[in-house]
Amino acid sequence: MQKGPNNIEKRQQLNVKALQRGEYDLAYLDIIWVSKLAALGLLRDLSDRISNEELAKFLASDVDGGRYQGGLYRIPFTSDVGMLYYRKDLHDY
């Protein structure tokens, strides 16, 4: 486990450098970094390591978020769904 800074850009720089040095066997990274890190050649294509039957157990959108140029570079660990709630009883409109 490697603790990093709260600043997202500094954290990304830390992760890129660690991946370049081969320090991680497994990385828990935000979905937003998949395409950038895969394009840099820092992530391994996992397409041949997990079956379609296993992938079908996840939300399709979560799996698709881990794809880059036909390869699978991220397997979902958690799902995050944003919700917006509106309370009509607090307003007259």
HELIX and SHEET records of a PDB file:
HELIX    1   1 ILE A    8  GLN A   20  1                                  13    
HELIX    2   2 ILE A   31  TRP A   33  5                                   3    
HELIX    3   3 VAL A   34  ALA A   39  1                                   6    
HELIX    4   4 SER A   47  ARG A   49  5                                   3    
HELIX    5   5 ASN A   52  LEU A   55  1                                   4    
HELIX    6   6 ALA A   60  ASP A   64  1                                   5    
HELIX    7   7 LYS A   88  LEU A   90  5                                   3    
SHEET    1   A 2 ARG A  67  TYR A  68  0                                        
SHEET    2   A 2 GLY A  71  LEU A  72 -1                                        
END                                                                             
